[in-house]
Amino acid sequence: MKNNIIQLPLLPLRGLLVFPSMVLHLDVGRDKSVTAIEKAMMGDHQIFLASQKEVSIEDPEPKDIYQVGSLAKVKQMLKLPNGTNRVLVEGIQRAEIIRFTDKKEHFNVEIKLLEEEHGEPNEEEALMRSLLELFGQYIKISRKITEETFATVSDIDDPANLADIIASHLPLKTKDKQELLEIKNVKQRLEKLIELISNEKKVLDLEKKIGKRVKTSMEKTQKEYYLREQLKAIQKELGEKDGKTGEVGDLNEKIEQSDMPERIVEVAKKELDRFEKIPQSSAESSVIRNYLEWLLALPWSKKTNDTVEIKHAHRILDEDHYGLDKVKERILEYLAVQKLTKSIKGPILCLVGPPGVGKTSLAKSIARSVNRNFVRVSLGGVRDEAEIRGHRRTYIGAIPGRIIQGMKKAKTINPVFLLDEIDKMSNDFRGDPSSAMLEVLDPEQNSNFSDHYIEETYDLSNVLFIATANYVNHIPQPLLDRMELISIAGYTEVEKLHIAKEHLLPKQLEENGLEKNKLQIRDEALLSLIRTYTREAGVRNLERQIASLCRKAAKIIISGDKKRVIVTKKNLVEILGKPLYRYGRMELEDQIGAATGLAYTAAGGDILSIEVSHYPGKGKLTLTGKLGEVMRESAQAAFSYIRARTNELHIDPKFHETYDIHIHVPEGATPKDGPSAGITMATALVSALTGQAVKKEVGMTGEITLRGRVLPIGGLKEKSLSAHRAGITTIIIPEDNERDIEDIPESVRNDLTFIKVNHLDQVLKHALVEEK
């Protein structure tokens, strides 16, 4: 030994640490470690013990071993039957590795012995007493260290030795023990050890409190179990079977296994306690039972995994619905935003359109495309607020409102929830249900929806609400403000034809038990069916007529008259009877005082013939044909414009003094209104007064001002299709409606010539036959 520096074999320890004056048994199994022990035994039995930084390392490198360890003496070595060597070692003194001299067969290190650094004796004495007192308190709480150990430790006078012996008995982490081993100053070591024991004592105190609490809880549970078993035995002796106790047990088990939040579980347990105490014959007993069953039946956290894939959703919407391109586009935009934001919060979609256009089936398709459960609630005729919010439990026969009922049917917290016919809600003295719907449809409020029956708040924020309506005007403004409207105007004839071939006919063939080859309906027959047997925006009546054809075909086949039925335009009347409707046709020749207008109706588009006649009189203007207020005003505007422009139009300036004018729109039983007949009326008037005929192949639509300006109109797609159907080849439209031409099907668009105008003079130029 020179300057306290010596060379010794190194034994790396895993999860252990040896302090000076500490005697410990070690099990040694690694080859390098066994070689190091054998080398020490061949010499003066001295070895250096240092801990590994990571226990999991099997073959450590010098960087994986702490620098400070203990110089120790191998007292005994014993080979066990399993091949492990058990070694008894005694720590002698702290030491620090200076360098590694050998790493092949075993680690050989050069170490420097570390001397203890003592401070003020009185200070160390005071710290020793504090440490002993704390150690004694710790022993009483832990009960893992014997009183004899404390007695032995109390006799130690050396503060350094005392700190090491106490540290060796404490269940500290290897990292904390290493920190103590590396502290050479005795005073600092005592202070650190006092801090560590204080922390351990606090942890033990907390463990003791938790243990007492668990024990008390277990005793209470055991007591309740014992009393319940006694109650069962008493009921058995009295001849009662399970009685109410069995029912309570079943409900309690369901509550424990349910997915209810903790606050709802507490409410349910409280109600169950009341249920248990109330006699079974009491009316309140059944009220509580029903309430508990509703709580258990509602989904509180169960949800389906959303699969918002835009391509998949687009494919499903195209499978289920033909046409409606703008509607589908808006729905896909809505789903794309939901996927990006991972949130349902946003506008509530409201599908608005006439009956039979597929609003409900669109909502079903949305549910299928995002892999969510679908639930529908019809709001038609609902006039009581309790229908939405539920009844108070104090009322006889009280039940939750339709929203909570719908969630029970849905069985998940994130269904697609259809509020059907939201415009059909009304109100009376019992409240306004549309006001109750405000909370349901407001994304900022519906996470805490309150139903009067359930009483506890229910989270609706994960629900995808979709509403449907026929008329926007019937929806209250505050409710409308919470929804985004998607208008479904209806289907064109071309779209109806595709829907009939691809959806309605296959469905009805299956429902009526017909094979595909047993009934064939030609395209011209389907088109005739659409035009002359139905008049609607949707396809509901069309489906009924196809169903009627299927039934008649089934009768013919079963009767044995034919094995196969082919429906053509010719035999359609024989099978279904006379047509129910007629559609407008263009004039066969140019007419004076008659112009063809284009109209938009609830059933799509139609042509509108406007006739003008003048005869001697005093300038009286007569309007017939059940015209609405707007059409009457359009006629007045056209009349005023012509009076102001008699010179330019080559009309007698005093015609209003010598002639009466009669404007008539045929089909007088059908109400007609709208501004788009303005230029048609003006053209018919000019034709009648000038004697110039109106071209038979020209149809027109547009609103007129007193100065002759032509203003834009709506429904150009439907109007163009009706014109095409009637055989019209040229359509005069307002210049501002040019953007709507692209909405018209290409097959129809290619057969029509669109003339864009912004003034009545241009209309007359293209509509009237030139004078020879």
Stockholm file with secondary structure:
# STOCKHOLM 1.0

chainA/1-772         MKNNIIQLPLLPLRGLLVFPSMVLHLDVGRDKSVTAIEKAMMGDHQIFLASQKEVSIEDPEPKDIYQVGSLAKVKQMLKLPNGTNRVLVEGIQRAEIIRFTDKKEHFNVEIKLLEEEHGEPNEEEALMRSLLELFGQYIKISRKITEETFATVSDIDDPANLADIIASHLPLKTKDKQELLEIKNVKQRLEKLIELISNEKKVLDLEKKIGKRVKTSMEKTQKEYYLREQLKAIQKELGEKDGKTGEVGDLNEKIEQSDMPERIVEVAKKELDRFEKIPQSSAESSVIRNYLEWLLALPWSKKTNDTVEIKHAHRILDEDHYGLDKVKERILEYLAVQKLTKSIKGPILCLVGPPGVGKTSLAKSIARSVNRNFVRVSLGGVRDEAEIRGHRRTYIGAIPGRIIQGMKKAKTINPVFLLDEIDKMSNDFRGDPSSAMLEVLDPEQNSNFSDHYIEETYDLSNVLFIATANYVNHIPQPLLDRMELISIAGYTEVEKLHIAKEHLLPKQLEENGLEKNKLQIRDEALLSLIRTYTREAGVRNLERQIASLCRKAAKIIISGDKKRVIVTKKNLVEILGKPLYRYGRMELEDQIGAATGLAYTAAGGDILSIEVSHYPGKGKLTLTGKLGEVMRESAQAAFSYIRARTNELHIDPKFHETYDIHIHVPEGATPKDGPSAGITMATALVSALTGQAVKKEVGMTGEITLRGRVLPIGGLKEKSLSAHRAGITTIIIPEDNERDIEDIPESVRNDLTFIKVNHLDQVLKHALVEEK
#=GR chainA/1-772 SS CBTTEEEEEEEEESSCCCCTTCEEEEEECSHHHHHHHHHHHHTTSEEEEEEBSCTTCSSCCGGGBCSEEEEEEEEEEEECTTSCEEEEEEEEEEEEEEEEEECSSSCEEEEEECCCBCCCHHHHHHHHHHHHHHHHHHHHHHCSSCHHHHHHHHTCCCHHHHHHHHHHHSCCCHHHHHHHHHCCBHHHHHHHHHHHHHHHHHHHHHHHHHHHHHHHHHHHHHHHHHHHHHHHHHHHHTTCCSHHHHHHHHHHHHHHHSCCCHHHHHHHHHHHHHHHHSCTTSHHHHHHHHHHHHHHHSCSSCCCCCCCCHHHHHHHHHHHCSSCHHHHHHHHHHHHHHHHHTCCCSCEEEEECCTTSSHHHHHHHHHHHTTCCEEEEECTTCCCTHHHHCCCTTSTTCCCCHHHHHHHHHCSSSCEEEEETGGGCCCBTTBCHHHHHHHHHCTTTGGGEECTTTCSEECCTTCEEEEEESCGGGSCHHHHHTEEEEECCCCCHHHHHHHIIIIIHHHHHHHTTCCTTTEEECHHHHHHHHHHSCCCSSSHHHHHHHHHHHHHHHHHHHHTSCSCEEECTTTHHHHHCSCSCCCCCCCSSCEESEEEEEEEETTEEEEEEEEEEEEESSSCEEEESSBCHHHHHHHHHHHHHHHHTTTTTTCCTTHHHHEEEEEECSCTTSCBCCGGGHHHHHHHHHHHHHCCEECTTEEECCEECTTCBEECCSCHHHHHHHHHHHTCCEEEEEGGGGGGGGGSCHHHHTTCEEEEESBHHHHHHHHBCCCC
#=GC SS_cons         CBTTEEEEEEEEESSCCCCTTCEEEEEECSHHHHHHHHHHHHTTSEEEEEEBSCTTCSSCCGGGBCSEEEEEEEEEEEECTTSCEEEEEEEEEEEEEEEEEECSSSCEEEEEECCCBCCCHHHHHHHHHHHHHHHHHHHHHHCSSCHHHHHHHHTCCCHHHHHHHHHHHSCCCHHHHHHHHHCCBHHHHHHHHHHHHHHHHHHHHHHHHHHHHHHHHHHHHHHHHHHHHHHHHHHHHTTCCSHHHHHHHHHHHHHHHSCCCHHHHHHHHHHHHHHHHSCTTSHHHHHHHHHHHHHHHSCSSCCCCCCCCHHHHHHHHHHHCSSCHHHHHHHHHHHHHHHHHTCCCSCEEEEECCTTSSHHHHHHHHHHHTTCCEEEEECTTCCCTHHHHCCCTTSTTCCCCHHHHHHHHHCSSSCEEEEETGGGCCCBTTBCHHHHHHHHHCTTTGGGEECTTTCSEECCTTCEEEEEESCGGGSCHHHHHTEEEEECCCCCHHHHHHHIIIIIHHHHHHHTTCCTTTEEECHHHHHHHHHHSCCCSSSHHHHHHHHHHHHHHHHHHHHTSCSCEEECTTTHHHHHCSCSCCCCCCCSSCEESEEEEEEEETTEEEEEEEEEEEEESSSCEEEESSBCHHHHHHHHHHHHHHHHTTTTTTCCTTHHHHEEEEEECSCTTSCBCCGGGHHHHHHHHHHHHHCCEECTTEEECCEECTTCBEECCSCHHHHHHHHHHHTCCEEEEEGGGGGGGGGSCHHHHTTCEEEEESBHHHHHHHHBCCCC
//
